[in-house]
Amino acid sequence: MNLVSRKNLANMTLSVVILFAGSACFWSSERSSVDDPAEPAEENVNAIATNQPRSTQPVNPAKRRDEGDFIVQHLDVTSPAYQEFDRHVRSSRLLEDAAEKLNRSLSLPRDVFLRTKDCKEVNAFYDPNDRSITICYELMGHFYRIFKSAGESDEKAYDKMNDAVRFVFVHELGHALIDQYKLPVAGNEEDAADRCSAYVNLKELGEDGARAVYAAADAFAIESKQGDNSKRNLADEHLLREQRFYNSLCMIYGSDPEKHSRIVEGGYLPKERAVRCEGEFRRAVESWVSLLEPWRKA
Ligand SMILES: [Zn+2]
C-alpha cells in the first residue's frame, strides 16, 4: 500500500511528541499476531471522584544526570511496499524532530533509539535489550485499513492513522521511560503505558493530543467488533480492546468533562464510570508528573 503518496506526512505522529513516551508492545504479547486492542470498591468511588488534588511534589526531587540521548536510527526497509513511506519519513525528519524535542525535555541515563521500519508484523514495541522504540510501518497500514473499513474516506482514514500512531508512540515511550528510569509500576504496565500516553496527549499536546486518544479509542472499538475473545487474548497482558476503548474515553472525558460531554450524553461512556473519570485522569497526570520530575530538564 502506498500511503505516502496520499498526503504529506508532515503532521505525522512522531513530529509532535514534545516531552517525554522481553519487548513491551502495543497490540499483543504475541508479536506476530495481526488481528488481535476494575472498578474501584464502592467506598473508594467518591474518594476518587471528589478528593482534592494530591501533592505534585516529586517522589525524589533530586535531578538526575543526563547521560544519554534519544537517537534516531533509520533501518533498511525490506518490503518494496514501504520504501516510499520510508523515504518520506527520512526526508521529513519526523523522528529527528521528535528526538530533538525529547532531548530538550528529558534527561536519560543511557541512549534510547527511535526507529520506524517494516517489521513483517503489525506492531510497535519497546525492546529493553537494545533500548529501542520501533513503530512498524505495518501498524500504520493496519490503522489505515481499519479506519477505511469503518467507512472513513481516504483522507480521513489517513489522518486518523497518524493520530492513532501518535498514541502508540507515546505508549511505547512510556515503556521506555519505565525501563530506563526504573519507575515503580504498581499494577499492569500496559495499562500504565496507555495512561502515560493519555496524560501526554491530553495534557501536553492540545487538540492534536485529544485527536490521538480519540483515534486510538476508535481503533479499539473497531477491532473489538471482530469479537476475538480467544483464550490467548483473554490471557494477554494487554487489557481487552473493549476495556482500552472505555479507558481511553474515560481519560478524554476526565481531562475536561464539559468540553467532552458528548462522550457521556451520547451514551458512549456509561455514567457510572464517567463520574470517576475526572479523578482517574487527575491521578494519572499527578503520578506521571511526579515520576518524571527528577528527569525533567529545567
Ligand atoms: Zn505496551
Residues whose N, C-alpha, C, O or C-beta is under 5 A from the ligand:
A	BS01	ZN	A24 C25 F26 E190 A193
